[in-house]
């Protein structure tokens, strides 16, 4: 009965992760609660994920990554990319890999992609090449770089913690490196030589005009307030036209004088011209109900429109919704985005899909790109939030460059002390966090914003599931099923089978969920067959990061999905051959290096 109940919880978790009815971290917490209610784990075991060494280490690594990023250390890579990138796509991808891979081995790869995204966007504009040619390689290279060390990704840290729970001990910081470095090089060669022929040319490289890329000409109009209009004598706020209609007022022209945001308290007069973003239907509706005239004769050419949207102290830019953002699942209307950030969303891009009408009613998702217009000062505020990423290079002046030396020294100290077994990585990472604050690399208030709390709660909720699987005998039961299916096959094929199952699970679940489910099972398979359990645990850990075929299997893929204007199957076309290559080579490498 305990096995049946545990399997039922696993099925519930799988359905929840795949359907995305609720955020994955919330589903994980629900799983932990259900396990406690069913008596499959004790209350102490149910909350043990919050105090688990893997969870705390991941939390500390997020903070250390933020400290290094805040000091602008990684910005040095921008200069190297520009200097050595060249004009050839193969060379550009190879240079990108040489920079991104080693950095991702020691800094959380989502943080690395967040830093490099604006750099690559800006570089592609200068080079007149499509950003879609480089953003999928950026994501894949950061994933491949992360598997080179135990601290390169939360998945590796979690696998190390699970190994300790199973009685095999934690992994050393460079235990993955012997196989991880060759795997990275194989992936880099594929991406630099074969992938350029498969990468799409989605994002226009012919124009620097953002408004053209979003096709705003048909959605930006001029309307004039007539003497009979009900808006005369009212403010935009009191008239509530922006709340009742799908319309955003971008600028106000009065006697050839331009007034930019904020406009909420401006008293409107007859003859005022409003530059608005709106669909045709709402434009006609507000004309009839509020007595406005549409200046139909005005047809903006693209340069004029860009000048209007960026006049004076105004600017437009793309903004990426990050995975820990409070915007996820809510609408712009519910958020009161314009009031909160003093900026207006002109369009939303989700992969190749573009939305320019009814913006206030669309539930936002992780990876969505918002085209935002507003005062330049507002974008400084947007750049400082950890929930949104402005896709333009930050001013170097905003970085604490005078603290860069401290950040590098702290990072090296954390790695070296753990590598030489002076102290466990948990202790060195937490000590590094304290030093980041004491040296001024991070401010105390920035610590909480640096943490990916969705990942922390996901780990805390899933770790009890692994305990329940072991306690109930579910792990051994599932291991016996795998042995039955692969009966008579050699160890290599059994290892490949475990790798393939994990890789497929990762495409539909999170990488961490795949490790929690598969690592104990793989270790049990190895023990039953009298094979090397470390080989099977390493195979599962590598496979869990082997997520290249969809934009939703790994966080970095989702981050570049909208930024590169990709279609869903662009990832499949480029990622499927890489997944096949890894499935064939990684088990062989593991057997050769670690033995079977």
Secondary structure, DSSP 8 states (H G I E B T S, - for coil): -HHHHHHHHHHHHHHHHHHTSS-HHHHHHHHHHHHHHTTSS-HHHHTHHHH-HHHHHHHHHHHHHHHHHHTTTTHHHHHHHHHH--S-HHHHHHHHHHHHHHHHTTS-HHHHHHHHHHHHHHHHHHHT--GGGTHHHHHHHHHHHHTTSTTSSHHHHHHHHHHHHTTS----TTTTHHHHHHHHHHHHHHHHHTHHHHS---S--S---HHHHTTGGGTEEEEEE-TT-TTTT-BHHHHTHHHHSSEEEEEEEETTEEE-S--TT-B--TT-EEEEEE-HHHHHHHHHHHTEEE-TT----HHHHHHHHTSTTEEEEEEEE-TT-TTTTS-HHHHTHHHHHSEEEEEEEETTEEE-SSGGG----TT-EEEEEEEHHHHHHHHH-SSEEESS---GGGS-GGGHHHHHHHHHHHHHHHHTTSS-HHHHHHHHHHHHHHTTSS-TTHHHHHS-HHHHHHHHHHHHHHHHHHHHTHHHHHHHHHHHHTTT--HHHHHHHHHHHHHHHHHHS-HHHHHHHHHHHHHHHHHHTT--HHHHHHHHHHHHT---SSSSSSHHHHHHHHHTT--HHHHHHHHHHHHHHHHHHHHHHHHHHH--
